[in-house]
Amino acid sequence: MRTVQVSEITENIKEMCIEANHTLTEDMEQALNHAVTKEQAALGKQVLGQLQENLRIAREDTIPICQDTGMAVVFMEIGQDVHFEGGALEDAVNEGIRRGYKEGYLRKSVVGDPLLRENTGDNTPGIIHYTIVPGEKIKITVAPKGFGSENMSRVFMLKPADGMEGVKNAVLTAVKEAGPNACPPMVVGVGIGGTFEKCALMAKQALTRPLNEHSEIPYIKEMEEELLERINQSGIGPGGLGGTTTALGVNINTYPTHIAGLPVAVNICCHVNRHSVRTL
């Protein structure tokens, strides 16, 4: 049994909120650099160059990549042999978010009531997902999610008869309807299977998978590659101004589902796809 003080969780969450809002993950930076060299439209190439410059300034001058520093989404993968001490884990996570957004001078974008709309003033509470796994390690993923792209996400409750083509059409429909509003080039997370809420969670988690890692299921890998190609043929392009780079990647997660259903969720993220991952 491993004992972990919740204060350690708070400190890591704080640092990860700041890190994710100022620097891109290596796979995202590589994908953007690759897109600049492949983009065929002159205006699209210019937009991608401006995005690269923005990322450089954010990293060197410690300025947020985007003014929308997002709602903090936190995935906690906790080994079942871990024992927490020093307070409630959820309070510790939210305290980390609070400190990260205060000390990092990040915009506070959370309202305490979805209808009354009064800002909480510290970007809490976060959206926290817990998974219990074997062992005594703790894997934390912090993914600040801006709502320009979040608002463009969709859930489709398809019929089993819709099959693979129905799934592809659903993804392409969501991307087409998002258009420039999702700040392309985008990353497209897709969840297939489970239930209404499970497919949405899988789509959100798919966004945190490195873009250079495909699904281990061969036909899903092929679907990821096909959809990326078809999305980039849509002509939406960088910034929605036309071009051959509408998406940097398509990541798909799947799960068993009911005989009567085929749930599909599409969670879109903008070109920065912010997240930070640590294992304690």
Sine and cosine of phi, psi and omega as CSV:
sin_phi,cos_phi,sin_psi,cos_psi,sin_omega,cos_omega
0.00,0.00,0.79,-0.61,0.01,-1.00
-0.97,-0.23,0.75,-0.67,0.03,-1.00
-0.98,-0.20,0.77,-0.64,0.00,-1.00
-0.81,-0.59,0.77,-0.64,0.08,-1.00
-0.97,0.22,0.72,-0.70,-0.04,-1.00
-0.91,0.42,-0.33,0.94,0.05,-1.00
-0.89,0.46,-0.49,0.87,0.05,-1.00
-0.93,0.37,-0.61,0.79,0.05,-1.00
-0.90,0.43,-0.71,0.70,0.01,-1.00
-0.84,0.55,-0.73,0.68,-0.05,-1.00
-0.90,0.44,-0.67,0.75,0.00,-1.00
-0.93,0.38,-0.68,0.74,0.03,-1.00
-0.88,0.48,-0.68,0.74,0.03,-1.00
-0.83,0.55,-0.79,0.62,-0.03,-1.00
-0.89,0.45,-0.62,0.79,-0.04,-1.00
-0.94,0.33,-0.57,0.82,0.07,-1.00
-0.88,0.48,-0.68,0.73,0.00,-1.00
-0.94,0.35,-0.72,0.70,-0.02,-1.00
-0.87,0.50,-0.75,0.67,-0.07,-1.00
-0.90,0.43,-0.48,0.88,-0.03,-1.00
-1.00,0.05,-0.10,0.99,-0.04,-1.00
-0.88,-0.48,-0.40,0.91,-0.07,-1.00
-0.71,-0.71,0.55,-0.84,0.05,-1.00
-1.00,0.10,0.47,-0.88,0.15,-0.99
-0.93,0.36,0.38,-0.92,-0.09,-1.00
-0.87,0.49,-0.65,0.76,-0.03,-1.00
-0.92,0.40,-0.57,0.82,0.02,-1.00
-0.94,0.35,-0.65,0.76,0.01,-1.00
-0.91,0.42,-0.65,0.76,0.04,-1.00
-0.89,0.45,-0.66,0.75,-0.01,-1.00
-0.90,0.44,-0.65,0.76,0.00,-1.00
-0.93,0.36,-0.66,0.75,0.04,-1.00
-0.88,0.47,-0.64,0.77,0.02,-1.00
-0.91,0.41,-0.62,0.79,-0.01,-1.00
-0.90,0.44,-0.62,0.79,-0.01,-1.00
-0.87,0.48,-0.64,0.77,-0.03,-1.00
-0.96,0.27,-0.46,0.89,-0.07,-1.00
-1.00,-0.08,-0.38,0.92,-0.06,-1.00
-0.85,0.53,0.77,-0.64,-0.10,-1.00
-1.00,-0.07,-0.39,0.92,-0.03,-1.00
-1.00,0.05,0.71,-0.70,-0.03,-1.00
-0.87,0.49,-0.70,0.72,-0.01,-1.00
-0.92,0.38,-0.64,0.77,0.04,-1.00
-0.88,0.48,-0.67,0.74,0.03,-1.00
-0.89,0.45,-0.61,0.79,0.02,-1.00
-0.91,0.42,-0.68,0.73,0.02,-1.00
-0.89,0.46,-0.69,0.72,0.01,-1.00
-0.89,0.46,-0.60,0.80,0.06,-1.00
-0.90,0.43,-0.62,0.78,0.05,-1.00
-0.92,0.40,-0.59,0.81,0.05,-1.00
-0.91,0.42,-0.65,0.76,0.05,-1.00
-0.88,0.47,-0.66,0.75,0.02,-1.00
-0.90,0.44,-0.65,0.76,0.04,-1.00
-0.88,0.48,-0.66,0.75,0.01,-1.00
-0.91,0.41,-0.62,0.78,0.03,-1.00
-0.90,0.44,-0.71,0.70,0.00,-1.00
-0.90,0.44,-0.67,0.74,0.01,-1.00
-0.86,0.50,-0.70,0.72,-0.03,-1.00
-0.93,0.37,-0.72,0.70,-0.10,-1.00
-0.97,0.24,-0.57,0.82,-0.07,-1.00
-0.97,-0.22,0.09,1.00,-0.01,-1.00
0.80,0.60,0.83,0.56,0.06,-1.00
-0.88,-0.47,0.66,-0.75,0.01,-1.00
-0.82,0.58,0.64,-0.77,0.01,-1.00
-0.84,0.54,-0.61,0.79,-0.05,-1.00
-0.66,-0.75,0.51,-0.86,0.01,-1.00
-0.92,0.39,-0.45,0.89,0.10,-1.00
-1.00,0.06,0.99,-0.14,-0.04,-1.00
-1.00,0.07,0.19,0.98,0.27,-0.96
0.98,0.21,0.17,-0.99,0.19,-0.98
-0.99,-0.11,0.77,-0.64,-0.12,-0.99
-0.96,0.27,0.90,-0.44,0.11,-0.99
-0.97,-0.22,0.80,-0.60,-0.08,-1.00
-0.82,-0.57,0.82,-0.57,0.11,-0.99
-0.97,-0.23,0.84,-0.54,0.02,-1.00
-0.92,-0.38,0.94,-0.34,0.07,-1.00
-0.98,-0.20,0.96,-0.28,-0.22,-0.98
-0.92,-0.38,0.80,-0.60,0.09,-1.00
-0.91,0.41,0.66,-0.75,-0.08,-1.00
-0.94,0.35,-0.19,0.98,0.04,-1.00
-0.99,-0.11,0.27,0.96,0.04,-1.00
-0.99,-0.12,0.71,-0.70,0.08,-1.00
-0.87,-0.49,0.82,-0.58,0.00,-1.00
-1.00,-0.07,0.65,-0.76,0.05,-1.00
-0.74,-0.67,0.39,-0.92,0.10,-0.99
0.99,-0.17,0.10,0.99,0.02,-1.00
0.63,-0.78,-0.07,-1.00,-0.02,-1.00
-0.98,0.18,0.71,-0.71,-0.04,-1.00
-0.87,0.49,-0.71,0.70,-0.05,-1.00
-0.90,0.44,-0.61,0.79,0.07,-1.00
-0.89,0.45,-0.62,0.78,-0.01,-1.00
-0.91,0.41,-0.64,0.76,0.03,-1.00
-0.90,0.44,-0.73,0.68,0.00,-1.00
-0.92,0.40,-0.54,0.84,0.07,-1.00
-0.92,0.40,-0.60,0.80,0.07,-1.00
-0.89,0.46,-0.68,0.74,0.06,-1.00
-0.89,0.46,-0.72,0.70,-0.01,-1.00
-0.84,0.55,-0.76,0.65,-0.03,-1.00
-0.93,0.36,-0.63,0.77,0.00,-1.00
-0.88,0.48,-0.70,0.71,-0.04,-1.00
-0.96,0.27,-0.46,0.89,0.05,-1.00
-0.98,0.21,-0.79,0.62,-0.08,-1.00
-0.96,0.29,-0.44,0.90,0.03,-1.00
-1.00,0.02,0.00,1.00,-0.03,-1.00
0.80,0.59,0.74,0.67,-0.02,-1.00
-0.99,-0.14,0.55,-0.83,-0.05,-1.00
-0.89,0.45,0.70,-0.71,0.04,-1.00
-1.00,-0.05,0.88,-0.47,-0.18,-0.98
-0.86,-0.51,0.18,0.98,-0.10,-0.99
-0.98,-0.20,0.76,-0.65,0.11,-0.99
-0.97,-0.23,0.60,-0.80,-0.11,-0.99
-0.96,0.29,-0.43,0.90,0.03,-1.00
-0.75,-0.66,0.76,-0.65,-0.09,-1.00
-0.91,0.41,-0.31,0.95,-0.01,-1.00
-0.95,-0.30,-0.61,0.79,0.00,-1.00
-0.98,0.20,-0.44,0.90,0.22,-0.98
0.92,0.39,0.57,0.82,0.07,-1.00
-1.00,-0.04,0.81,-0.58,-0.06,-1.00
-0.91,0.41,0.69,-0.73,0.01,-1.00
-0.97,0.26,-0.30,0.95,0.11,-0.99
1.00,0.08,-0.08,1.00,-0.03,-1.00
-0.61,-0.80,0.21,0.98,0.01,-1.00
0.91,0.41,0.26,0.97,0.13,-0.99
-0.97,-0.26,0.35,-0.94,0.01,1.00
-0.98,0.17,0.38,-0.92,0.11,-0.99
-1.00,0.08,0.10,-1.00,0.11,-0.99
-0.99,-0.16,0.92,-0.38,-0.17,-0.99
-0.89,-0.46,0.78,-0.63,0.03,-1.00
-0.87,-0.49,0.77,-0.63,-0.03,-1.00
-0.93,-0.36,0.66,-0.75,0.13,-0.99
-0.74,-0.68,0.75,-0.66,0.05,-1.00
-0.99,-0.15,0.80,-0.60,-0.05,-1.00
-0.77,-0.64,0.27,-0.96,0.06,-1.00
-0.89,0.45,0.41,-0.91,0.11,-0.99
0.98,-0.19,-0.22,-0.97,-0.07,-1.00
-0.74,-0.67,0.45,0.89,0.06,-1.00
-0.97,-0.24,0.32,-0.95,0.04,-1.00
-0.80,-0.60,0.87,-0.49,0.06,-1.00
-0.96,-0.29,0.81,-0.58,-0.03,-1.00
-0.89,-0.45,0.76,-0.65,0.13,-0.99
-0.84,-0.54,0.85,-0.53,0.05,-1.00
-0.94,-0.34,0.85,-0.52,-0.06,-1.00
-0.77,-0.64,1.00,-0.02,0.05,-1.00
-0.90,0.44,0.83,-0.55,-0.11,-0.99
-0.92,-0.40,0.93,-0.37,0.09,-1.00
-0.96,0.27,0.42,-0.91,-0.14,-0.99
-0.99,-0.13,-0.04,1.00,0.16,-0.99
-0.88,0.47,-0.71,0.70,0.03,-1.00
-0.99,0.11,-0.60,0.80,-0.02,-1.00
-0.85,0.52,-0.62,0.78,-0.02,-1.00
-0.92,0.40,-0.28,0.96,-0.02,-1.00
-1.00,-0.03,0.01,1.00,-0.07,-1.00
-0.99,0.16,0.40,-0.92,-0.12,-0.99
-0.63,-0.78,0.46,-0.89,0.20,-0.98
-0.86,-0.52,0.75,-0.66,0.02,-1.00
-0.87,-0.48,0.83,-0.56,0.08,-1.00
-0.99,-0.13,1.00,0.09,-0.06,-1.00
-0.98,0.19,0.27,-0.96,0.13,-0.99
-1.00,0.01,0.51,-0.86,0.03,-1.00
-0.79,0.61,-0.57,0.82,-0.02,-1.00
-0.92,0.40,-0.31,0.95,0.03,-1.00
-0.91,0.41,-0.51,0.86,0.13,-0.99
0.85,0.52,-0.34,-0.94,-0.08,-1.00
-0.89,0.45,-0.63,0.77,-0.01,-1.00
-0.92,0.40,-0.59,0.81,0.06,-1.00
-0.89,0.45,-0.64,0.77,0.03,-1.00
-0.90,0.45,-0.72,0.69,0.00,-1.00
-0.88,0.48,-0.68,0.73,0.00,-1.00
-0.90,0.44,-0.58,0.81,0.03,-1.00
-0.90,0.44,-0.72,0.69,0.01,-1.00
-0.88,0.47,-0.72,0.69,-0.03,-1.00
-0.91,0.41,-0.59,0.81,0.05,-1.00
-0.89,0.45,-0.71,0.71,-0.01,-1.00
-0.88,0.47,-0.68,0.74,-0.01,-1.00
-0.93,0.38,-0.68,0.73,0.00,-1.00
-0.89,0.46,-0.67,0.74,0.00,-1.00
-0.94,0.35,-0.49,0.87,0.03,-1.00
-0.94,0.35,-0.67,0.74,0.03,-1.00
0.77,0.64,-0.75,-0.66,-0.03,-1.00
-0.97,0.23,-0.23,0.97,-0.10,-0.99
-0.92,0.39,-0.35,0.94,-0.02,-1.00
-1.00,-0.05,0.23,0.97,0.02,-1.00
0.82,0.58,0.87,0.50,0.02,-1.00
-0.93,0.37,0.42,-0.91,0.20,0.98
-0.96,0.28,0.72,-0.69,-0.12,-0.99
-0.97,-0.22,0.24,-0.97,0.22,-0.98
-0.92,-0.39,0.73,-0.69,-0.10,-0.99
-0.93,-0.37,0.91,-0.42,0.09,-1.00
-0.99,-0.15,0.73,-0.68,-0.06,-1.00
-0.79,-0.61,0.72,-0.70,0.12,-0.99
-0.89,-0.46,0.78,-0.62,-0.02,-1.00
-0.83,-0.56,0.83,-0.56,0.06,-1.00
0.96,-0.28,-0.20,-0.98,-0.04,-1.00
0.94,0.34,-0.73,-0.68,0.01,-1.00
-0.79,-0.61,-0.07,-1.00,0.00,-1.00
-0.77,0.64,-0.76,0.65,-0.07,-1.00
-0.99,0.14,-0.50,0.87,-0.04,-1.00
-0.92,0.39,-0.67,0.74,-0.02,-1.00
-0.92,0.40,-0.56,0.83,0.03,-1.00
-0.92,0.39,-0.66,0.75,0.03,-1.00
-0.90,0.43,-0.66,0.75,0.03,-1.00
-0.89,0.46,-0.63,0.78,0.01,-1.00
-0.90,0.44,-0.65,0.76,0.03,-1.00
-0.91,0.41,-0.69,0.73,0.02,-1.00
-0.90,0.43,-0.56,0.83,-0.02,-1.00
-0.87,0.50,-0.50,0.87,0.00,-1.00
-0.91,0.42,-0.38,0.92,-0.04,-1.00
-1.00,-0.03,-0.04,1.00,0.06,-1.00
-0.98,0.21,0.72,-0.69,0.02,-1.00
-0.80,0.60,0.65,-0.76,-0.08,-1.00
-0.93,0.37,-0.29,0.96,0.04,-1.00
-1.00,-0.04,0.20,0.98,0.06,-1.00
-0.87,-0.50,0.92,-0.40,0.02,-1.00
-1.00,0.01,0.20,-0.98,0.11,-0.99
-0.84,0.54,0.57,-0.82,0.04,-1.00
-0.98,0.22,-0.19,0.98,0.03,-1.00
-1.00,0.06,0.88,-0.47,-0.13,-0.99
-0.79,0.61,-0.73,0.69,-0.08,-1.00
-0.96,0.30,-0.44,0.90,0.08,-1.00
-0.95,0.30,-0.63,0.77,0.09,-1.00
-0.84,0.54,-0.70,0.71,0.02,-1.00
-0.90,0.45,-0.61,0.79,0.02,-1.00
-0.92,0.40,-0.65,0.76,0.05,-1.00
-0.85,0.52,-0.72,0.70,-0.03,-1.00
-0.93,0.37,-0.65,0.76,0.01,-1.00
-0.91,0.42,-0.71,0.70,-0.02,-1.00
-0.90,0.43,-0.64,0.77,0.04,-1.00
-0.87,0.49,-0.69,0.73,0.01,-1.00
-0.90,0.44,-0.69,0.72,-0.03,-1.00
-0.94,0.35,-0.59,0.81,0.05,-1.00
-0.90,0.44,-0.65,0.76,-0.02,-1.00
-0.96,0.26,-0.18,0.98,0.11,-0.99
-1.00,-0.01,-0.03,1.00,-0.06,-1.00
-0.95,0.33,-0.40,0.92,0.01,-1.00
1.00,0.08,-0.01,1.00,0.00,-1.00
-0.87,0.50,-0.79,0.61,0.15,-0.99
0.97,0.26,0.10,-1.00,0.00,-1.00
-0.85,0.52,0.77,-0.63,-0.01,-1.00
0.93,0.38,0.13,0.99,-0.04,-1.00
0.96,0.28,0.30,0.96,-0.08,-1.00
-0.98,-0.21,0.22,0.98,0.03,-1.00
0.99,-0.10,0.57,-0.82,0.01,-1.00
0.55,-0.84,-0.12,-0.99,-0.09,-1.00
-0.96,-0.29,0.13,0.99,0.02,-1.00
-0.83,-0.55,1.00,0.07,0.07,-1.00
-1.00,-0.05,-0.52,0.85,0.01,-1.00
-0.71,-0.71,0.54,-0.84,0.06,-1.00
-1.00,-0.06,-0.36,0.93,-0.01,-1.00
-0.14,-0.99,0.41,-0.91,0.13,-0.99
-0.79,-0.61,0.88,-0.47,0.02,-1.00
-0.91,-0.40,0.78,-0.63,-0.05,-1.00
-0.87,-0.50,0.76,-0.65,0.15,-0.99
-0.91,-0.41,0.57,-0.82,0.01,-1.00
-0.78,-0.62,0.31,-0.95,0.01,-1.00
-0.41,-0.91,0.49,-0.87,0.07,-1.00
-0.83,0.56,0.47,-0.88,-0.01,-1.00
-0.63,-0.78,-0.01,-1.00,-0.03,-1.00
-0.98,0.21,0.48,-0.88,-0.01,-1.00
-0.87,0.50,-0.38,0.92,-0.08,-1.00
-0.99,-0.16,0.06,1.00,-0.11,-0.99
-0.68,-0.73,0.28,-0.96,0.11,-0.99
-0.54,-0.84,0.97,0.25,-0.01,-1.00
-0.95,0.31,0.65,-0.76,0.05,-1.00
-0.69,-0.73,0.78,-0.62,0.08,-1.00
-0.87,-0.49,0.61,-0.79,0.06,-1.00
-0.83,-0.55,0.93,-0.37,0.02,-1.00
-0.94,-0.35,0.92,-0.39,-0.09,-1.00
-0.99,-0.12,0.62,-0.79,0.10,-0.99
-0.80,-0.60,0.45,-0.89,-0.01,-1.00
-0.96,0.29,-0.08,-1.00,-0.15,-0.99
-0.91,0.41,-0.29,0.96,0.00,-1.00
-1.00,-0.01,-0.48,0.88,0.06,-1.00
0.68,0.73,0.86,0.52,-0.16,-0.99
-0.91,0.40,0.75,-0.66,0.18,-0.98
-0.23,-0.97,0.42,-0.91,0.03,-1.00
-0.71,-0.70,0.66,-0.75,-0.07,-1.00
-0.80,-0.61,0.73,-0.68,0.07,-1.00
-0.64,-0.77,0.53,-0.85,0.11,-0.99
-0.88,-0.47,0.83,-0.56,-0.03,-1.00
-0.97,-0.23,0.00,0.00,0.00,0.00
